[in-house]
């Protein structure tokens, strides 16, 4: 999503701030949660998605104390769902909670899921709506559904995200290592067990098989106490946006309410020393 989103011709040739909405949907009770952040607070890398997925899983498991198994349906997007960083984060959740987690990857061409309806509802709600700053999306998303309850929305900043790319129990989730062996995209399902192991399927009809773990990466099974250690912070500060985008956003303040100008002034950007000149020369 883009910000600002206004009916003003000044926006047409200007680059705008990217706003992201990551959605998760509980099929058991129709509870839906949206994680919203903008590009100045987080990128689109594996640890960012791992943070949100593990946060959702842990909160839902804690809410339903009698749960012993959870199935997570994911599309095949490699950097978002099907990678070692996300898998190790989910494995940590399984160890901490004692719940077996199955992750099933939807087949290409058959990836429609309830999350798609969430995005569609948000798009309908955005018609004829003005977005001045990224936080304006929060109320729009909440209003996109009323039954059985509004979407739950969490507006994130850079301090929320954790770095799950360190000390991986499984540095790779590829089932093989030789030419002709199955690759990551051949994996159809993963099972994360409380004993700190991952199993895989390359066909839904198969039985689970242990996922190979490189000899150098082999380490003792983590205890529950050890697994309680939280991942370090992903970002120490806000992410800088490109100078051209910062300049364009500054120019767009003339069509943005003055109450919101401070937000655009406070955005971290790459070349702070040149932007004043760029703004002045382009007016």
C-alpha positions in Angstrom: 0.0 0.0 0.0 1.1 3.6 -0.6 1.2 6.7 1.5 0.0 9.4 1.1 -3.1 8.2 -0.9 -5.0 11.3 -1.9 -7.0 12.6 -4.8 -4.4 15.2 -5.8 -2.6 15.5 -9.1 0.6 16.3 -7.3 1.0 12.7 -6.3 1.0 11.3 -9.8 4.7 11.6 -10.6 6.0 11.3 -7.0 7.4 8.3 -5.2 5.5 7.5 -2.1 6.1 5.6 1.2 5.4 1.9 1.0 3.1 0.5 3.7 2.9 -3.3 4.3 0.0 -5.3 5.7 0.8 -8.9 6.7 -2.3 -10.9 7.4 -2.9 -14.2 9.4 -6.3 -15.9 9.8 -7.3 -18.5 12.3 -9.6 -21.0 10.5 -10.9 -22.4 13.8 -12.6 -19.2 15.1 -12.3 -16.8 12.2 -10.0 -14.5 14.2 -7.9 -12.4 11.8 -4.9 -10.3 12.6 -3.1 -7.7 10.5 0.5 -6.5 11.1 1.0 -3.1 9.6 4.3 -1.2 9.2 6.0 1.1 6.7 9.3 0.8 4.9 11.0 3.2 7.4 10.4 0.7 10.2 11.1 -2.6 8.6 12.0 -4.3 5.3 10.7 -7.4 3.5 13.2 -10.0 4.8 12.8 -13.4 6.3 13.4 -12.3 10.0 10.6 -9.7 9.7 8.1 -12.3 8.6 9.5 -14.8 11.1 8.8 -12.3 13.9 5.2 -11.8 13.0 4.5 -15.5 12.4 6.0 -16.6 15.7 4.2 -13.8 17.5 0.8 -14.8 16.1 1.4 -18.5 16.8 2.5 -18.0 20.4 -0.4 -15.7 21.2 -3.0 -18.0 19.6 -1.5 -21.1 21.4 -1.5 -19.2 24.7 -5.2 -18.3 24.2 -6.2 -21.9 23.5 -4.4 -23.8 26.2 -5.7 -27.3 25.1 -4.1 -27.1 21.6 -1.6 -29.9 21.0 -1.2 -29.4 17.2 -1.4 -26.5 14.9 -1.4 -26.4 11.1 -0.1 -23.4 9.3 -1.0 -23.0 5.6 1.5 -20.8 3.6 1.9 -19.9 0.0 5.2 -20.8 -1.7 6.9 -17.4 -1.4 10.5 -18.3 -0.6 11.6 -15.1 1.2 8.4 -14.9 3.2 7.4 -18.4 4.2 9.7 -21.1 2.8 13.1 -20.5 4.1 15.4 -21.6 7.0 15.0 -18.4 9.0 11.2 -18.7 9.2 11.4 -22.5 9.8 13.9 -22.1 12.7 11.6 -19.4 14.3 8.6 -21.7 14.1 10.7 -24.5 15.6 11.4 -22.3 18.5 7.7 -21.8 19.1 7.1 -25.5 19.0 9.9 -26.1 21.6 8.7 -23.3 23.9 5.0 -24.2 23.8 5.3 -28.0 23.5 2.9 -27.9 20.5 3.5 -29.8 17.2 3.3 -27.4 14.3 2.6 -28.5 10.7 3.4 -26.0 7.9 1.8 -26.9 4.6 2.7 -25.1 1.4 -0.1 -24.5 -1.1 0.4 -25.8 -4.6 1.1 -23.3 -7.4 -2.2 -22.3 -9.0 -4.1 -23.2 -5.8 -3.0 -20.6 -3.4 -6.3 -18.9 -2.7 -6.9 -18.6 1.0 -8.9 -16.6 3.6 -6.1 -14.0 3.8 -6.9 -13.0 0.2 -10.4 -12.1 1.3 -8.9 -9.9 4.0 -6.9 -7.9 1.5 -9.9 -7.7 -0.8 -12.0 -6.3 2.1 -9.4 -3.7 2.9 -9.2 -2.6 -0.8 -13.0 -2.1 -0.9 -12.8 -0.1 2.4 -10.1 2.2 0.9 -12.3 3.4 -1.9 -12.8 7.1 -1.7 -10.7 7.3 1.4 -7.8 9.6 2.0 -4.6 8.3 3.7 -2.4 11.1 5.1 0.1 9.0 7.1 0.6 5.2 7.5 -1.3 5.0 10.8 -4.5 6.1 8.9 -4.6 2.5 7.5 -5.2 1.1 10.9 -8.8 2.3 11.3 -9.5 1.5 7.6 -8.4 -2.1 8.1 -10.4 -2.4 11.3 -13.5 -1.2 9.6 -13.0 -3.6 6.7 -14.9 -6.3 8.6 -17.5 -6.2 11.3 -18.8 -9.8 11.5 -17.9 -11.9 13.5 -15.5 -9.2 14.8 -13.3 -6.5 13.3 -9.9 -7.4 12.1 -7.3 -7.0 14.9 -4.6 -4.6 13.7 -1.1 -4.1 15.2 0.8 -1.0 14.0 4.5 -1.9 14.3 7.7 0.1 14.5 11.3 -1.1 14.1 11.7 -2.2 17.7 9.2 -5.0 17.2 11.2 -7.1 14.8 13.7 -9.8 15.9 16.7 -11.3 14.1 16.1 -15.0 13.8 19.0 -15.6 11.3 21.6 -16.3 14.0 22.5 -19.7 15.5 20.2 -21.7 13.3 19.5 -25.3 14.3 18.8 -26.0 10.7 20.9 -23.8 8.4 19.0 -25.1 5.4 15.6 -26.8 4.9 16.6 -28.4 1.6 16.0 -32.2 1.9 19.1 -33.1 -0.2 22.5 -31.8 -1.1 23.4 -33.5 -4.3 22.4 -32.8 -7.9 19.0 -34.4 -8.5 18.0 -34.3 -4.8 14.8 -32.4 -3.8 15.2 -28.7 -3.3 13.4 -26.3 -1.1 10.7 -25.6 -3.6 9.9 -29.4 -3.7 9.0 -29.4 0.0 5.2 -29.7 0.5 5.0 -29.8 4.3 7.2 -29.4 7.3 6.6 -30.7 10.8 8.1 -28.9 13.8 8.3 -31.0 17.0 8.9 -30.0 20.6 12.0 -32.2 20.6 13.7 -29.5 18.4 13.5 -31.5 15.2 12.0 -30.8 11.7 10.5 -33.4 9.4 9.4 -32.9 5.8 7.3 -34.2 3.0 7.8 -33.7 -0.8 4.3 -35.2 -1.4 1.3 -34.8 0.8 0.6 -38.5 0.6 4.1 -39.4 1.9 5.0 -40.0 5.5 7.1 -37.4 7.3 10.9 -38.0 7.0 13.6 -36.4 9.2 15.0 -33.3 7.7 18.8 -33.7 7.2 20.9 -31.5 9.4 24.5 -30.7 8.3 27.1 -32.3 10.5 28.7 -29.0 11.4 25.4 -27.6 12.5 24.4 -30.6 14.7 24.0 -29.5 18.3 22.2 -31.0 21.3 18.5 -30.8 21.5 17.6 -27.5 23.2 15.9 -27.6 26.5 12.8 -25.6 27.2 14.8 -23.3 29.5 17.4 -22.7 26.7 14.8 -22.1 24.1 13.3 -19.2 26.2 16.2 -17.0 25.1 14.7 -14.4 22.8 16.2 -13.4 19.5 18.1 -10.1 19.4 16.6 -7.0 17.9 16.6 -6.8 14.1 17.1 -3.1 13.9 18.8 -0.6 16.2 17.1 2.4 14.6 14.7 3.3 11.9 15.6 2.4 8.3 16.6 5.3 6.0 14.5 5.8 2.9 16.1 7.0 -0.4 16.8 10.6 -0.7 14.7 11.0 -3.8 11.7 9.6 -2.0 12.3 11.8 1.0 12.4 14.9 -1.3 9.2 13.8 -3.1 7.4 13.3 0.3 8.6 16.8 1.4 7.1 18.3 -1.8 3.8 16.5 -1.2 3.4 18.2 2.2 1.5 21.0 0.3 -1.4 18.6 -0.2 -1.1 16.9 3.3 -2.6 18.4 6.4 -0.1 20.4 8.4 -0.7 18.2 11.5 1.1 15.4 9.7 4.1 17.3 8.4 6.2 16.3 11.4 5.9 12.6 10.5 7.4 13.2 7.1 10.1 15.5 8.4 11.2 12.8 10.9 11.7 10.1 8.4 15.2 8.8 8.4 16.8 9.2 4.9 20.2 8.4 3.3 21.7 11.7 2.4 20.5 14.3 5.0 23.1 16.9 3.9 21.8 17.1 0.3 18.1 17.0 0.8 17.6 20.6 1.8 19.3 21.7 -1.4 17.2 19.2 -3.4 14.0 20.4 -1.9 14.8 24.1 -2.5 16.0 23.5 -6.1 12.9 21.5 -7.1 10.2 23.8 -5.7 
